[in-house]
Amino acid sequence: MVQGFPTSLREGPLGWFTELPTNSITNFDVLEVKFTTQYATSRPHCTSSMSLLNVKQEKGETLRAFMDMFSKVCMGIRNLNPDIAMHHLVSAILLDRFTESLIKRQTYNMDELRTRATKFMQIEEDVDYHRKTQVKNTKRNKGIRPSMMTTDQDRYRSNRGPRFHNYTPLTVPREKVLDEALQTELIPTLKQTQTSPNADTAKRCQYHRNYGHTTEGC
């Protein structure tokens, strides 16, 4: 075994073996002790589930960035129990609408949790894009005299029109967006409002849950 051992070595370890003093190896047990002592620091470190205690979402860190980091840590833990991973994940996320949603509606496995997290990631990124667009438009409009501009509040009072100048273009119908927002509890469910007697019953609004206009035109 001692004589065959060098055939499994390359470069540095092989050089270390050939430079061992003559007659310093009396049996394979001695060789094993010397070798493991020499290369103990090269042994791969096995991360345990306890390392998840140090993984916390920092203030200002996006949900996507945190989930990516958490997944990388989990991948380095051998035979990680999914229930333990989910417990640490829920406790590590900052309190926001996503965690409130998890508290209101229990998640039973990591796949379901990741699916729900993906929806909130998209919402978070859409809100961030909209905020940046607002800042850009504000800087662009700084050169316009105040008398030439109509404030959002004035516009709302006059005709209840759009609150902002620009909105992120939708790629799906508003009704589908509303469904996602209600399922993830991003917006509250309104109490059903009364339909006026002369309302067009062929048109129904899913948000107000009455007739007279459509969800798309709401």
C-alpha positions as a Markdown table, in Angstrom:
| # | Residue | x | y | z |
|---|---|---|---|---|
| 1 | Met | 0.0 | 0.0 | 0.0 |
| 2 | Val | 2.9 | 2.4 | 0.8 |
| 3 | Gln | 4.6 | 1.6 | -2.5 |
| 4 | Gly | 1.4 | 2.0 | -4.5 |
| 5 | Phe | 0.4 | 5.3 | -2.8 |
| 6 | Pro | 2.7 | 7.6 | -4.8 |
| 7 | Thr | 0.9 | 6.6 | -8.0 |
| 8 | Ser | -2.2 | 8.6 | -6.8 |
| 9 | Leu | -0.2 | 11.8 | -6.2 |
| 10 | Arg | 0.6 | 14.7 | -8.5 |
| 11 | Glu | 2.8 | 17.8 | -8.4 |
| 12 | Gly | 3.1 | 19.2 | -4.8 |
| 13 | Pro | 2.0 | 16.1 | -2.8 |
| 14 | Leu | 4.2 | 13.8 | -4.9 |
| 15 | Gly | 7.2 | 16.1 | -4.2 |
| 16 | Trp | 6.4 | 16.0 | -0.5 |
| 17 | Phe | 6.3 | 12.2 | -0.6 |
| 18 | Thr | 9.6 | 11.8 | -2.4 |
| 19 | Glu | 11.4 | 14.1 | 0.1 |
| 20 | Leu | 10.4 | 12.2 | 3.1 |
| 21 | Pro | 13.5 | 11.0 | 5.1 |
| 22 | Thr | 14.6 | 7.4 | 4.2 |
| 23 | Asn | 13.1 | 4.7 | 6.5 |
| 24 | Ser | 10.7 | 7.3 | 8.1 |
| 25 | Ile | 7.7 | 5.3 | 7.0 |
| 26 | Thr | 7.4 | 1.9 | 8.7 |
| 27 | Asn | 3.8 | 1.1 | 7.8 |
| 28 | Phe | 0.8 | 2.6 | 6.1 |
| 29 | Asp | -0.8 | 3.9 | 9.3 |
| 30 | Val | 2.3 | 6.1 | 9.8 |
| 31 | Leu | 2.1 | 7.4 | 6.2 |
| 32 | Glu | -1.6 | 8.2 | 6.7 |
| 33 | Val | -0.9 | 10.3 | 9.8 |
| 34 | Lys | 1.9 | 12.2 | 8.1 |
| 35 | Phe | -0.1 | 12.9 | 5.0 |
| 36 | Thr | -3.3 | 14.0 | 6.7 |
| 37 | Thr | -1.3 | 16.2 | 9.0 |
| 38 | Gln | 0.5 | 17.8 | 6.1 |
| 39 | Tyr | -2.6 | 18.5 | 4.1 |
| 40 | Ala | -5.3 | 19.0 | 6.8 |
| 41 | Thr | -5.9 | 22.6 | 5.6 |
| 42 | Ser | -6.7 | 21.3 | 2.1 |
| 43 | Arg | -9.6 | 19.2 | 3.3 |
| 44 | Pro | -12.9 | 20.5 | 2.0 |
| 45 | His | -14.9 | 22.2 | 4.7 |
| 46 | Cys | -18.4 | 20.7 | 5.3 |
| 47 | Thr | -20.8 | 23.5 | 6.1 |
| 48 | Ser | -23.7 | 22.6 | 8.5 |
| 49 | Ser | -27.2 | 24.0 | 8.7 |
| 50 | Met | -26.0 | 26.2 | 11.7 |
| 51 | Ser | -24.3 | 28.5 | 9.1 |
| 52 | Leu | -27.8 | 29.6 | 8.0 |
| 53 | Leu | -28.1 | 31.4 | 11.3 |
| 54 | Asn | -25.6 | 34.0 | 10.0 |
| 55 | Val | -27.6 | 34.6 | 6.8 |
| 56 | Lys | -29.8 | 37.6 | 7.2 |
| 57 | Gln | -31.4 | 40.0 | 4.8 |
| 58 | Glu | -29.8 | 43.4 | 5.2 |
| 59 | Lys | -31.7 | 46.7 | 5.1 |
| 60 | Gly | -31.8 | 47.9 | 1.5 |
| 61 | Glu | -30.9 | 44.4 | 0.1 |
| 62 | Thr | -33.4 | 43.3 | -2.5 |
| 63 | Leu | -35.4 | 40.1 | -2.1 |
| 64 | Arg | -33.8 | 38.7 | -5.2 |
| 65 | Ala | -30.2 | 39.3 | -4.0 |
| 66 | Phe | -31.0 | 37.8 | -0.6 |
| 67 | Met | -32.7 | 34.7 | -2.1 |
| 68 | Asp | -29.7 | 34.1 | -4.4 |
| 69 | Met | -27.3 | 34.4 | -1.5 |
| 70 | Phe | -29.4 | 32.1 | 0.6 |
| 71 | Ser | -29.6 | 29.5 | -2.2 |
| 72 | Lys | -25.8 | 29.5 | -2.6 |
| 73 | Val | -25.3 | 28.8 | 1.2 |
| 74 | Cys | -27.9 | 26.0 | 1.0 |
| 75 | Met | -26.1 | 24.4 | -1.9 |
| 76 | Gly | -22.9 | 24.1 | 0.2 |
| 77 | Ile | -24.7 | 22.2 | 3.0 |
| 78 | Arg | -24.8 | 18.4 | 2.5 |
| 79 | Asn | -28.1 | 16.6 | 3.1 |
| 80 | Leu | -29.8 | 19.8 | 4.2 |
| 81 | Asn | -33.3 | 19.2 | 5.6 |
| 82 | Pro | -35.8 | 21.3 | 3.5 |
| 83 | Asp | -37.9 | 22.1 | 6.6 |
| 84 | Ile | -34.9 | 23.5 | 8.4 |
| 85 | Ala | -33.9 | 25.6 | 5.4 |
| 86 | Met | -37.5 | 27.0 | 5.1 |
| 87 | His | -37.5 | 27.8 | 8.8 |
| 88 | His | -34.3 | 29.8 | 8.6 |
| 89 | Leu | -35.3 | 31.5 | 5.4 |
| 90 | Val | -38.6 | 32.8 | 6.8 |
| 91 | Ser | -36.9 | 34.1 | 9.9 |
| 92 | Ala | -34.0 | 35.7 | 8.0 |
| 93 | Ile | -36.2 | 37.9 | 5.7 |
| 94 | Leu | -36.9 | 41.5 | 6.7 |
| 95 | Leu | -40.5 | 42.3 | 7.8 |
| 96 | Asp | -42.3 | 43.5 | 4.7 |
| 97 | Arg | -45.3 | 42.6 | 2.6 |
| 98 | Phe | -43.8 | 39.3 | 1.6 |
| 99 | Thr | -43.3 | 38.1 | 5.2 |
| 100 | Glu | -46.7 | 39.5 | 6.1 |
| 101 | Ser | -48.1 | 37.3 | 3.3 |
| 102 | Leu | -46.2 | 34.3 | 4.6 |
| 103 | Ile | -47.7 | 34.9 | 8.1 |
| 104 | Lys | -51.2 | 35.2 | 6.8 |
| 105 | Arg | -51.0 | 32.1 | 4.5 |
| 106 | Gln | -48.7 | 29.3 | 5.5 |
| 107 | Thr | -46.2 | 27.8 | 3.1 |
| 108 | Tyr | -45.7 | 24.0 | 3.2 |
| 109 | Asn | -42.5 | 23.5 | 1.2 |
| 110 | Met | -39.5 | 25.4 | -0.3 |
| 111 | Asp | -40.8 | 25.1 | -3.9 |
| 112 | Glu | -44.0 | 26.9 | -3.0 |
| 113 | Leu | -42.1 | 29.5 | -1.0 |
| 114 | Arg | -39.7 | 30.2 | -3.9 |
| 115 | Thr | -42.7 | 30.6 | -6.3 |
| 116 | Arg | -44.3 | 33.1 | -4.0 |
| 117 | Ala | -41.0 | 34.9 | -3.5 |
| 118 | Thr | -40.6 | 35.2 | -7.3 |
| 119 | Lys | -43.9 | 37.1 | -7.5 |
| 120 | Phe | -42.8 | 39.6 | -4.9 |
| 121 | Met | -39.4 | 40.0 | -6.6 |
| 122 | Gln | -41.2 | 41.1 | -9.8 |
| 123 | Ile | -43.4 | 43.5 | -7.9 |
| 124 | Glu | -40.3 | 44.9 | -6.1 |
| 125 | Glu | -38.4 | 45.4 | -9.3 |
| 126 | Asp | -41.4 | 47.0 | -11.1 |
| 127 | Val | -41.8 | 49.4 | -8.2 |
| 128 | Asp | -38.1 | 50.2 | -8.3 |
| 129 | Tyr | -38.2 | 50.8 | -12.1 |
| 130 | His | -41.2 | 53.1 | -11.7 |
| 131 | Arg | -39.4 | 55.0 | -8.9 |
| 132 | Lys | -36.4 | 55.6 | -11.1 |
| 133 | Thr | -38.6 | 56.7 | -14.0 |
| 134 | Gln | -40.2 | 59.2 | -11.7 |
| 135 | Val | -36.9 | 60.6 | -10.5 |
| 136 | Lys | -35.7 | 60.9 | -14.2 |
| 137 | Asn | -38.9 | 62.8 | -15.2 |
| 138 | Thr | -38.6 | 65.0 | -12.1 |
| 139 | Lys | -35.1 | 66.1 | -13.1 |
| 140 | Arg | -36.3 | 66.6 | -16.7 |
| 141 | Asn | -39.1 | 68.9 | -15.6 |
| 142 | Lys | -37.0 | 71.0 | -13.3 |
| 143 | Gly | -36.6 | 73.6 | -16.0 |
| 144 | Ile | -40.4 | 74.1 | -16.4 |
| 145 | Arg | -41.9 | 77.0 | -14.5 |
| 146 | Pro | -44.2 | 76.0 | -11.6 |
| 147 | Ser | -47.1 | 78.0 | -13.2 |
| 148 | Met | -46.8 | 75.8 | -16.3 |
| 149 | Met | -47.1 | 72.5 | -14.3 |
| 150 | Thr | -50.2 | 70.9 | -12.9 |
| 151 | Thr | -49.6 | 69.1 | -9.6 |
| 152 | Asp | -50.7 | 65.5 | -9.1 |
| 153 | Gln | -53.1 | 66.7 | -6.4 |
| 154 | Asp | -54.7 | 69.3 | -8.6 |
| 155 | Arg | -55.1 | 66.7 | -11.4 |
| 156 | Tyr | -56.7 | 64.2 | -9.0 |
| 157 | Arg | -59.1 | 66.9 | -7.7 |
| 158 | Ser | -60.2 | 68.0 | -11.2 |
| 159 | Asn | -60.8 | 64.7 | -13.0 |
| 160 | Arg | -59.4 | 61.8 | -10.8 |
| 161 | Gly | -56.9 | 61.1 | -13.6 |
| 162 | Pro | -53.5 | 59.4 | -13.4 |
| 163 | Arg | -51.4 | 60.1 | -10.4 |
| 164 | Phe | -48.1 | 60.0 | -12.2 |
| 165 | His | -46.9 | 61.1 | -15.7 |
| 166 | Asn | -45.5 | 57.8 | -16.7 |
| 167 | Tyr | -46.3 | 54.2 | -15.9 |
| 168 | Thr | -44.5 | 50.9 | -16.6 |
| 169 | Pro | -46.2 | 49.4 | -19.7 |
| 170 | Leu | -48.2 | 46.3 | -18.8 |
| 171 | Thr | -47.6 | 43.1 | -20.7 |
| 172 | Val | -50.7 | 41.3 | -19.4 |
| 173 | Pro | -54.4 | 42.5 | -18.9 |
| 174 | Arg | -55.1 | 44.5 | -15.8 |
| 175 | Glu | -57.5 | 41.8 | -14.6 |
| 176 | Lys | -54.5 | 39.3 | -14.4 |
| 177 | Val | -52.4 | 41.9 | -12.5 |
| 178 | Leu | -55.2 | 42.4 | -10.1 |
| 179 | Asp | -55.5 | 38.7 | -9.5 |
| 180 | Glu | -51.8 | 38.4 | -8.7 |
| 181 | Ala | -52.0 | 41.4 | -6.4 |
| 182 | Leu | -55.0 | 40.1 | -4.5 |
| 183 | Gln | -53.5 | 36.5 | -4.2 |
| 184 | Thr | -50.2 | 37.9 | -2.8 |
| 185 | Glu | -52.2 | 40.3 | -0.5 |
| 186 | Leu | -50.3 | 43.3 | -2.0 |
| 187 | Ile | -53.6 | 45.2 | -2.0 |
| 188 | Pro | -56.6 | 44.7 | 0.3 |
| 189 | Thr | -59.9 | 43.2 | -1.0 |
| 190 | Leu | -62.6 | 45.9 | -1.2 |
| 191 | Lys | -66.0 | 45.3 | 0.1 |
| 192 | Gln | -68.5 | 44.9 | -2.7 |
| 193 | Thr | -70.0 | 48.2 | -3.7 |
| 194 | Gln | -73.6 | 48.8 | -4.7 |
| 195 | Thr | -74.4 | 48.8 | -8.4 |
| 196 | Ser | -76.3 | 51.8 | -9.6 |
| 197 | Pro | -79.8 | 51.1 | -11.0 |
| 198 | Asn | -78.9 | 52.4 | -14.5 |
| 199 | Ala | -75.5 | 50.5 | -14.7 |
| 200 | Asp | -74.6 | 48.4 | -17.7 |
| 201 | Thr | -74.8 | 44.9 | -16.3 |
| 202 | Ala | -72.8 | 43.6 | -19.3 |
| 203 | Lys | -69.7 | 45.3 | -17.8 |
| 204 | Arg | -68.3 | 44.1 | -14.5 |
| 205 | Cys | -65.3 | 45.4 | -12.4 |
| 206 | Gln | -63.4 | 42.7 | -10.6 |
| 207 | Tyr | -61.9 | 45.2 | -8.2 |
| 208 | His | -65.1 | 47.0 | -7.1 |
| 209 | Arg | -67.1 | 43.8 | -7.6 |
| 210 | Asn | -70.0 | 45.6 | -9.2 |
| 211 | Tyr | -71.4 | 46.4 | -12.6 |
| 212 | Gly | -71.3 | 49.5 | -14.8 |
| 213 | His | -67.6 | 49.4 | -16.0 |
| 214 | Thr | -64.9 | 46.9 | -16.7 |
| 215 | Thr | -61.8 | 46.1 | -14.8 |
| 216 | Glu | -59.7 | 47.2 | -17.8 |
| 217 | Gly | -61.4 | 50.6 | -17.9 |
| 218 | Cys | -61.6 | 51.1 | -14.1 |
